[in-house]
Amino acid sequence: MTLFDKNTSLPLYIQLANWIRVRVITGEWPAGYKLPAEIDLAKKLEVSRGTLRKAIEVLSAEKVIEQFQGKGTFVLATVFEQNWAYKLTSTSEELNWKGIPFRTEVIELCKKTIKNQRILSLLNLSPVHHEVISLKRLRYVSDSPVVLHETYFPAEKYVGLLSIDFTQESMTGVLENQLGVGVTWADHTISAIYAEKEVARLLQLKAGGPVIYDEHILYDDKDQVVEFTKGWFRGDRFRLKTIAYRDKEKLTEEK
């Protein structure tokens, strides 16, 4: 019985890459593990060697595995890649798409009053109307924490979030499918920083360990602010990818 669905729109080599990725993420194939010979693995999985090669190319580009001439293909230390090129996706959507099992711990979900003027300003809230919905989540892969998210919403608009089980639901899915919000674009600011004590504790890092820090503002289809999120990604487990194009027309205009 085949492990893969040949009737789905998802290409077979992507399904195969996801299958291999899960073996790596769960520790079944740990760092340093040598993959079976190409002919043997293709036969076991009932796929062509060409399909297997394409899957290996995908995972090699992501630095999940690496091929060494004359030695074989080996698993590298696990690093997750969040792709922000062309598309707006959440961490949970990215992990799901790649077939990586994960779980979410909700540390805080409540309505509260805050005095942080910067957050209030980003949410377009006045100092008088400063109630927000606060959601703090920790994502785990293979029982290891990999990213911490702290999100704020205007309480008046999004009080319905308080009844949602975010251990099972994705934020973007709830906004779009349950609240009818037209999530459209996000403005990200990314930094490389050292983890403060509480962040390091939650991510199981040594104090001062490296993290990728992301702040983003999410907007709807009317360019209204939906949320402000702070995210701390483990520097040894995540990398962020994007693509940039040079706007030659604009450069010409500015000369």
VOPAGU-2260 file (C-alpha; in pm, 1 decimal, decimal comma):
REM VOPAGU-2260
SITE   aa  ch    i         X         Y         Z
SITE  MET   A    0       0,0       0,0       0,0
SITE  THR   A    1     150,9     333,5    -108,1
SITE  LEU   A    2     233,6     603,2     147,5
SITE  PHE   A    3     143,7     883,4     -91,1
SITE  ASP   A    4    -172,1    1015,0    -254,3
SITE  LYS   A    5    -122,2    1027,0    -630,0
SITE  ASN   A    6    -464,4    1183,7    -686,1
SITE  THR   A    7    -394,5    1505,0    -494,5
SITE  SER   A    8    -276,5    1831,3    -651,5
SITE  LEU   A    9      30,6    1827,8    -424,2
SITE  PRO   A   10     321,8    1697,9    -635,8
SITE  LEU   A   11     451,5    1353,9    -540,1
SITE  TYR   A   12     805,0    1481,1    -483,0
SITE  ILE   A   13     672,2    1739,3    -232,8
SITE  GLN   A   14     479,4    1465,9     -49,3
SITE  LEU   A   15     798,0    1259,9     -42,7
SITE  ALA   A   16    1004,0    1555,5      82,2
SITE  ASN   A   17     746,7    1606,8     359,3
SITE  TRP   A   18     765,2    1236,5     451,3
SITE  ILE   A   19    1144,3    1254,2     483,8
SITE  ARG   A   20    1119,9    1585,1     672,3
SITE  VAL   A   21     890,7    1427,8     932,6
SITE  ARG   A   22    1144,4    1146,0     989,2
SITE  VAL   A   23    1404,7    1416,3    1059,7
SITE  ILE   A   24    1185,3    1641,2    1274,6
SITE  THR   A   25    1063,0    1358,8    1497,4
SITE  GLY   A   26    1415,9    1230,9    1554,1
SITE  GLU   A   27    1357,9     899,9    1376,3
SITE  TRP   A   28    1637,9    1011,4    1144,2
SITE  PRO   A   29    1864,6    1218,4    1375,1
SITE  ALA   A   30    2142,4    1457,3    1275,1
SITE  GLY   A   31    2420,8    1257,4    1112,0
SITE  TYR   A   32    2190,1     976,0    1000,2
SITE  LYS   A   33    2281,6     832,1     659,9
SITE  LEU   A   34    1982,3     786,0     431,4
SITE  PRO   A   35    1939,6     447,1     262,7
SITE  ALA   A   36    2084,2     412,4     -86,2
SITE  GLU   A   37    1873,0     588,0    -348,6
SITE  ILE   A   38    1771,4     267,4    -527,8
SITE  ASP   A   39    1671,2      99,1    -199,4
SITE  LEU   A   40    1473,1     395,7     -64,2
SITE  ALA   A   41    1290,2     447,3    -394,0
SITE  LYS   A   42    1194,2      79,5    -402,0
SITE  LYS   A   43    1077,2      82,2     -38,9
SITE  LEU   A   44     860,1     391,4     -91,7
SITE  GLU   A   45     732,7     278,1    -432,9
SITE  VAL   A   46     845,0     592,5    -613,6
SITE  SER   A   47    1074,8     650,4    -908,4
SITE  ARG   A   48    1437,0     743,9    -852,3
SITE  GLY   A   49    1369,5    1068,4   -1041,6
SITE  THR   A   50    1095,0    1163,5    -793,9
SITE  LEU   A   51    1322,8    1077,8    -502,9
SITE  ARG   A   52    1601,9    1292,6    -648,3
SITE  LYS   A   53    1366,1    1591,7    -676,8
SITE  ALA   A   54    1260,6    1547,9    -311,9
SITE  ILE   A   55    1625,7    1529,0    -206,6
SITE  GLU   A   56    1700,5    1846,7    -404,3
SITE  VAL   A   57    1422,6    2029,3    -215,9
SITE  LEU   A   58    1552,9    1915,4     123,0
SITE  SER   A   59    1914,9    1986,9      28,9
SITE  ALA   A   60    1819,2    2344,5     -63,5
SITE  GLU   A   61    1648,7    2378,0     277,3
SITE  LYS   A   62    1962,7    2241,6     451,1
SITE  VAL   A   63    1767,5    1951,0     600,9
SITE  ILE   A   64    1998,2    1697,4     437,0
SITE  GLU   A   65    2323,4    1714,1     243,3
SITE  GLN   A   66    2477,2    1491,0     -20,9
SITE  PHE   A   67    2849,0    1410,0      -3,9
SITE  GLN   A   68    3017,3    1275,4    -314,2
SITE  GLY   A   69    3109,7     910,9    -269,3
SITE  LYS   A   70    2974,7     896,6      86,1
SITE  GLY   A   71    2596,5     931,8      63,0
SITE  THR   A   72    2319,3    1160,2     188,2
SITE  PHE   A   73    2314,1    1265,7     553,4
SITE  VAL   A   74    2073,7    1447,1     786,4
SITE  LEU   A   75    2188,9    1789,4     905,0
SITE  ALA   A   76    2094,1    1961,2    1231,2
SITE  THR   A   77    1725,5    2053,5    1205,2
SITE  VAL   A   78    1645,6    2409,6    1098,4
SITE  PHE   A   79    1292,6    2525,9    1008,9
SITE  GLU   A   80    1243,9    2779,4     733,9
SITE  GLN   A   81     956,7    3028,7     728,9
SITE  ASN   A   82     906,0    3150,7     374,0
SITE  TRP   A   83     779,7    3508,5     339,3
SITE  ALA   A   84     843,3    3529,4     -35,0
SITE  TYR   A   85     530,8    3627,7    -230,3
SITE  LYS   A   86     287,1    3495,6      29,2
SITE  LEU   A   87     152,8    3578,9     373,2
SITE  THR   A   88     150,6    3261,4     583,1
SITE  SER   A   89     144,6    3195,7     955,3
SITE  THR   A   90     393,5    2970,2    1133,7
SITE  SER   A   91     129,4    2700,1    1179,8
SITE  GLU   A   92      33,5    2714,4     809,5
SITE  GLU   A   93     398,6    2681,8     709,3
SITE  LEU   A   94     455,0    2384,0     940,9
SITE  ASN   A   95     135,2    2216,3     821,6
SITE  TRP   A   96     226,8    2265,8     456,2
SITE  LYS   A   97     565,1    2102,9     517,0
SITE  GLY   A   98     405,9    1813,9     704,9
SITE  ILE   A   99     587,8    1893,0    1030,1
SITE  PRO   A  100     397,4    1776,7    1342,3
SITE  PHE   A  101     371,3    2047,3    1609,1
SITE  ARG   A  102     163,2    2147,8    1907,9
SITE  THR   A  103      65,1    2480,6    2059,1
SITE  GLU   A  104      62,4    2577,2    2426,1
SITE  VAL   A  105    -152,6    2878,1    2516,2
SITE  ILE   A  106      21,8    3065,0    2796,6
SITE  GLU   A  107    -223,9    3354,5    2810,8
SITE  LEU   A  108    -557,5    3445,6    2652,9
SITE  CYS   A  109    -741,2    3730,2    2823,1
SITE  LYS   A  110    -880,1    4081,9    2798,2
SITE  LYS   A  111    -670,6    4331,5    2986,9
SITE  THR   A  112    -573,8    4694,2    3019,1
SITE  ILE   A  113    -225,5    4788,9    2904,3
SITE  LYS   A  114     -28,7    5111,2    2939,3
SITE  ASN   A  115     232,1    5045,4    2671,3
SITE  GLN   A  116     189,2    5355,4    2454,7
SITE  ARG   A  117     370,7    5207,2    2158,0
SITE  ILE   A  118     141,2    4903,1    2135,2
SITE  LEU   A  119    -166,0    5122,4    2183,8
SITE  SER   A  120     -47,9    5351,6    1906,0
SITE  LEU   A  121      20,4    5060,5    1667,7
SITE  LEU   A  122    -332,4    4929,6    1731,7
SITE  ASN   A  123    -475,6    5279,8    1679,5
SITE  LEU   A  124    -609,5    5283,6    2036,1
SITE  SER   A  125    -622,3    5598,5    2245,6
SITE  PRO   A  126    -485,9    5602,6    2602,3
SITE  VAL   A  127    -849,0    5620,7    2717,0
SITE  HIS   A  128    -959,9    5306,8    2530,7
SITE  HIS   A  129    -670,9    5077,2    2611,7
SITE  GLU   A  130    -829,2    4734,9    2656,9
SITE  VAL   A  131    -676,0    4464,8    2439,6
SITE  ILE   A  132    -708,8    4093,2    2383,2
SITE  SER   A  133    -374,1    3940,4    2474,0
SITE  LEU   A  134    -273,4    3600,5    2333,3
SITE  LYS   A  135      57,9    3436,9    2417,5
SITE  ARG   A  136     145,7    3105,7    2249,9
SITE  LEU   A  137     442,4    2869,2    2246,6
SITE  ARG   A  138     494,6    2634,8    1950,7
SITE  TYR   A  139     658,4    2296,4    2002,3
SITE  VAL   A  140     809,9    2055,9    1749,5
SITE  SER   A  141     910,1    1712,1    1881,7
SITE  ASP   A  142     835,4    1844,3    2232,9
SITE  SER   A  143    1095,1    2120,2    2193,2
SITE  PRO   A  144     981,8    2486,1    2195,5
SITE  VAL   A  145    1078,5    2663,5    1874,2
SITE  VAL   A  146     885,3    2992,3    1864,3
SITE  LEU   A  147     705,5    3219,7    2111,4
SITE  HIS   A  148     432,3    3455,6    1990,1
SITE  GLU   A  149     274,7    3742,3    2185,5
SITE  THR   A  150     -22,3    3900,2    2004,8
SITE  TYR   A  151    -246,7    4198,0    2083,6
SITE  PHE   A  152    -587,5    4284,3    1933,2
SITE  PRO   A  153    -824,9    4578,0    1992,5
SITE  ALA   A  154   -1062,0    4429,4    2252,5
SITE  GLU   A  155   -1374,0    4602,2    2121,7
SITE  LYS   A  156   -1344,7    4437,5    1779,3
SITE  TYR   A  157   -1206,9    4097,6    1872,6
SITE  VAL   A  158   -1359,3    3997,3    2206,4
SITE  GLY   A  159   -1488,4    3681,9    2032,2
SITE  LEU   A  160   -1133,9    3544,4    2035,3
SITE  LEU   A  161   -1166,1    3473,7    2408,2
SITE  SER   A  162   -1383,2    3168,2    2338,5
SITE  ILE   A  163   -1142,6    3007,2    2089,3
SITE  ASP   A  164    -922,5    2706,7    2171,2
SITE  PHE   A  165    -592,9    2812,9    2018,4
SITE  THR   A  166    -427,8    2484,0    2102,9
SITE  GLN   A  167    -634,4    2347,5    1813,3
SITE  GLU   A  168    -709,8    2651,5    1596,2
SITE  SER   A  169    -475,6    2872,3    1395,4
SITE  MET   A  170    -507,0    3246,7    1440,8
SITE  THR   A  171    -529,7    3321,6    1068,9
SITE  GLY   A  172    -789,7    3049,3    1019,8
SITE  VAL   A  173   -1006,8    3188,6    1300,5
SITE  LEU   A  174    -982,8    3545,1    1170,5
SITE  GLU   A  175   -1072,1    3448,3     814,6
SITE  ASN   A  176   -1316,8    3160,7     860,3
SITE  GLN   A  177   -1492,1    3242,1    1188,5
SITE  LEU   A  178   -1472,9    3620,5    1218,8
SITE  GLY   A  179   -1485,6    3704,5     848,4
SITE  VAL   A  180   -1173,4    3921,7     855,0
SITE  GLY   A  181   -1011,4    3972,1     514,9
SITE  VAL   A  182    -648,7    3918,8     618,7
SITE  THR   A  183    -448,0    4083,7     341,2
SITE  TRP   A  184     -97,2    4198,7     428,7
SITE  ALA   A  185     158,5    4234,0     706,7
SITE  ASP   A  186     442,6    4473,6     783,8
SITE  HIS   A  187     739,4    4287,7     938,3
SITE  THR   A  188    1045,7    4420,9    1120,1
SITE  ILE   A  189    1307,3    4153,3    1191,1
SITE  SER   A  190    1608,4    4166,6    1422,9
SITE  ALA   A  191    1873,5    3930,9    1555,7
SITE  ILE   A  192    1884,0    3971,2    1934,5
SITE  TYR   A  193    1979,4    3795,4    2256,3
SITE  ALA   A  194    1695,7    3631,9    2448,6
SITE  GLU   A  195    1594,4    3797,0    2773,6
SITE  LYS   A  196    1551,1    3577,0    3080,0
SITE  GLU   A  197    1179,1    3493,1    3045,4
SITE  VAL   A  198    1198,5    3433,8    2670,1
SITE  ALA   A  199    1505,0    3213,0    2718,6
SITE  ARG   A  200    1322,4    3012,7    2986,6
SITE  LEU   A  201    1019,3    2949,6    2766,3
SITE  LEU   A  202    1229,3    2858,6    2462,4
SITE  GLN   A  203    1460,5    2645,3    2678,6
SITE  LEU   A  204    1765,9    2850,8    2589,0
SITE  LYS   A  205    2046,9    2979,1    2802,6
SITE  ALA   A  206    1991,0    3341,8    2902,1
SITE  GLY   A  207    2136,7    3554,2    2625,8
SITE  GLY   A  208    2094,0    3280,3    2365,7
SITE  PRO   A  209    2035,9    3391,9    2004,3
SITE  VAL   A  210    1681,8    3448,5    1876,9
SITE  ILE   A  211    1528,5    3593,0    1562,3
SITE  TYR   A  212    1291,9    3865,3    1679,7
SITE  ASP   A  213    1000,5    3959,4    1454,5
SITE  GLU   A  214     745,0    4233,8    1505,1
SITE  HIS   A  215     458,2    4252,6    1262,2
SITE  ILE   A  216     137,3    4444,7    1213,6
SITE  LEU   A  217    -138,7    4255,2    1033,7
SITE  TYR   A  218    -385,6    4446,3     814,7
SITE  ASP   A  219    -724,2    4359,7     666,3
SITE  ASP   A  220    -856,2    4429,9     315,9
SITE  LYS   A  221    -953,4    4783,0     423,4
SITE  ASP   A  222    -599,5    4853,7     548,5
SITE  GLN   A  223    -724,9    4851,2     907,6
SITE  VAL   A  224    -494,7    4711,5    1177,4
SITE  VAL   A  225    -601,1    4365,1    1293,2
SITE  GLU   A  226    -321,8    4271,2    1531,9
SITE  PHE   A  227      26,3    4348,1    1655,3
SITE  THR   A  228     249,9    4045,7    1716,9
SITE  LYS   A  229     591,9    3996,2    1869,7
SITE  GLY   A  230     765,0    3670,0    1784,3
SITE  TRP   A  231    1082,3    3510,8    1917,7
SITE  PHE   A  232    1219,5    3231,4    1697,5
SITE  ARG   A  233    1500,8    3009,1    1822,5
SITE  GLY   A  234    1806,5    3114,9    1626,8
SITE  ASP   A  235    1936,2    2758,4    1606,0
SITE  ARG   A  236    1606,3    2614,6    1478,4
SITE  PHE   A  237    1459,6    2878,2    1244,8
SITE  ARG   A  238    1556,7    3084,3     946,5
SITE  LEU   A  239    1339,3    3330,3     756,7
SITE  LYS   A  240    1336,1    3345,9     377,9
SITE  THR   A  241    1222,1    3616,9     139,8
SITE  ILE   A  242    1284,6    3731,8    -217,2
SITE  ALA   A  243    1349,5    4091,2    -324,6
SITE  TYR   A  244    1333,4    4245,7    -671,0
SITE  ARG   A  245    1518,5    4555,9    -781,8
SITE  ASP   A  246    1277,6    4828,1    -895,1
SITE  LYS   A  247    1479,6    4975,1   -1181,7
SITE  GLU   A  248    1195,4    5203,4   -1291,2
SITE  LYS   A  249    1180,1    5369,6    -950,7
SITE  LEU   A  250    1558,8    5401,5    -935,7
SITE  THR   A  251    1554,6    5576,0   -1273,5
SITE  GLU   A  252    1287,9    5820,1   -1152,6
SITE  GLU   A  253    1493,9    5906,6    -844,0
SITE  LYS   A  254    1808,8    5995,0   -1038,9
